[in-house]
């Protein structure tokens, strides 16, 4: 089945997969399907069910109908079509649409450096504001 893989801070890409093992390998653990899209053809976003709890890197936001973020997916996920009872390949149109969406909406994270030393040591280095 042809799916669209979305990794944190990388462009999306298409990959052929087959079976649960491939799905779990992509997301790095147990899978969870969510359905954030309002389409006539059913689409699923498949991610790690414990992505946030495991502290996986923030990936892409979920957007509401006004294109405002209401949640964020953590870790790598993929987009697949939905058949009667299972996931199915995406159409070329679906691949194009979701690649365009997710290549243009990325979450960039930065690590804030923590100051060295205790608060008391930092205060001594800075001095008190009222001292001359």
ABEGO torsion letter per residue (X at the ends): XBBBBBBBGBBBBBBBBBEAAAAAAAAGEBBBBBBABBBABBBBBBBBAAAAAAGBBBBBBBBBAAGBBABBBBEBBBBBBBBAABBBBBBAAAAAAAAAAAAABBBBBBBBBBBBEBAAAAAAAAEBAABX
